[in-house]
Amino acid sequence: MNTTKATRRTTLALGLALAIGLGVTAQASAGAPRSVSGKPSDNITRIADFYGAYIDAVTDEGSGDLRDALRAHYLTPAFQKELNAWEEKEHADGVLRAQNVPLAWKVTDNGSTAARTEAVVTLTWSVGQTSTLVVDMTRDSHKILHIGAKGVGSK
C-alpha cells in the first residue's frame, strides 16, 4: 500500500510540475503587449488606417458597401474614376492591385513635398511573398490621389 501511495504522490507531483512549467512557458511566449498609435493629421497613419480597414472590408463577407464607402472617404473623386477604369481593364482590385487579399500590410513613409505625401505599402501574400505599391496622398485634403508601382513624382 505504501508503494501505491508513493506512486500516486510522484504522479501528482510530476503532473503539478508539468502544469506549472507549461503555464510559465505559455506566459513567457505571449510576450509584451503590443500597441499601435497614430493621429488623423498624419498622412502615413491615414494610409495605414485605410489599408487596414480596406483589407478587413474585402476579407469580411458581405462588406462591399464598406469597401465602397472607404474608397469614397479616402480617395479623390478623380482617382476613384481612374481606379474604376484600371479595374475594368485589369479585372483586379485596384487598391490592392490583385485578385486576392493579402495576409498583412506595412506602410512606410517615402517622403513628402509641399503638396503630397508618398508611402510604400508592402503587402504580404504568403510566407516570403510580398509586393509593394506606392501610394500618394494630398497633404491638404488627406485624400489618396494615386496608387501604383511608382509614385506621382516618378511618372
C-alpha positions in Angstrom: 0.0 0.0 0.0 2.9 2.4 0.7 4.2 1.8 -2.8 0.8 2.8 -4.3 0.7 6.0 -2.2 4.3 6.8 -3.2 3.4 6.2 -6.9 0.3 8.5 -6.6 2.3 11.2 -4.9 5.0 11.0 -7.5 2.5 11.1 -10.3 0.7 14.1 -8.7 3.9 15.9 -8.1 5.0 15.3 -11.7 1.6 16.5 -13.0 1.8 19.6 -11.0 5.4 20.3 -12.1 4.4 19.9 -15.7 1.3 22.1 -15.3 3.3 24.8 -13.6 6.0 24.5 -16.2 3.6 24.8 -19.1 1.9 27.8 -17.5 5.2 29.6 -17.3 6.1 28.7 -20.9 2.7 30.0 -22.1 3.1 33.3 -20.3 6.7 33.8 -21.5 5.8 33.1 -25.1 2.9 35.6 -25.1 5.5 38.5 -25.0 4.9 42.1 -24.1 1.6 43.8 -25.0 1.6 45.4 -28.5 0.5 48.9 -29.2 -0.4 50.8 -32.3 -0.6 54.6 -32.4 -1.3 57.3 -34.9 -3.0 60.6 -35.5 -5.5 61.8 -38.1 -3.3 64.7 -39.2 -0.5 62.3 -40.2 -0.8 61.0 -43.8 1.2 57.8 -43.1 -1.3 57.0 -40.3 -4.2 57.7 -42.6 -2.8 55.5 -45.4 -2.2 52.7 -42.9 -5.7 53.1 -41.5 -7.2 53.0 -45.0 -5.3 49.8 -45.9 -6.2 48.1 -42.6 -9.9 48.9 -42.9 -10.0 48.2 -46.6 -8.4 44.8 -46.3 -10.8 44.0 -43.5 -13.7 45.1 -45.6 -12.6 43.0 -48.6 -11.9 40.0 -46.4 -15.2 40.1 -44.4 -18.1 38.5 -46.2 -20.8 40.9 -47.4 -19.0 44.1 -46.7 -19.0 45.6 -50.3 -20.8 48.7 -49.1 -18.0 49.4 -46.6 -15.4 48.9 -49.3 -17.1 51.5 -51.4 -17.6 53.9 -48.5 -13.9 53.6 -47.7 -13.0 54.4 -51.2 -15.3 57.4 -51.3 -13.9 58.7 -48.0 -10.1 58.2 -48.6 -9.7 58.6 -52.4 -10.1 61.7 -54.5 -13.0 61.6 -56.9 -10.7 61.8 -59.9 -8.6 58.9 -58.6 -11.8 56.8 -58.0 -12.7 57.2 -61.7 -9.1 56.3 -62.7 -9.2 53.3 -60.3 -12.5 52.1 -61.8 -11.1 52.2 -65.3 -8.0 50.3 -64.2 -10.1 47.6 -62.5 -12.3 47.3 -65.6 -9.2 46.7 -67.8 -7.2 44.5 -65.4 -10.1 42.5 -63.7 -8.5 43.0 -60.3 -8.9 45.2 -57.2 -7.1 48.5 -57.9 -6.4 49.3 -54.3 -4.6 46.0 -53.8 -3.5 45.6 -57.4 -4.5 41.9 -57.1 -7.4 39.5 -57.4 -6.9 38.1 -53.9 -6.4 39.6 -50.4 -3.1 39.9 -48.6 -2.5 38.4 -45.2 -0.7 41.5 -43.9 0.4 45.0 -44.8 3.0 47.5 -43.8 3.1 51.3 -44.6 6.5 53.1 -44.8 7.0 56.8 -45.3 8.7 57.5 -48.6 9.0 61.3 -48.4 6.8 64.4 -48.8 6.5 67.5 -50.9 4.6 70.6 -50.1 1.5 69.1 -51.8 1.6 65.4 -51.1 3.0 62.5 -49.0 4.3 59.4 -50.6 4.3 56.0 -48.9 5.4 52.5 -49.8 2.8 49.8 -48.9 4.2 46.3 -48.6 1.5 43.6 -49.0 2.3 40.1 -47.7 0.6 37.3 -49.6 2.2 34.3 -48.0 5.5 33.5 -46.2 8.2 35.1 -48.2 5.9 36.5 -50.9 5.3 40.3 -50.9 4.6 43.1 -53.3 4.9 46.8 -53.0 2.8 49.7 -54.0 3.5 53.4 -53.9 0.6 55.5 -52.6 0.4 59.3 -52.8 -1.9 61.3 -50.6 -2.6 65.1 -50.7 -1.4 67.0 -47.7 -4.3 69.4 -47.6 -7.4 67.1 -48.0 -5.7 63.9 -46.8 -7.1 62.0 -49.9 -5.3 59.3 -51.9 -4.6 60.6 -55.4 -2.5 57.7 -56.7 -1.7 54.0 -56.2 0.8 52.3 -58.5 4.2 50.8 -59.0 5.8 54.3 -58.9 4.9 57.5 -57.2 3.3 60.5 -58.8 6.7 62.3 -58.9 8.2 59.3 -60.8 5.7 59.3 -63.7 
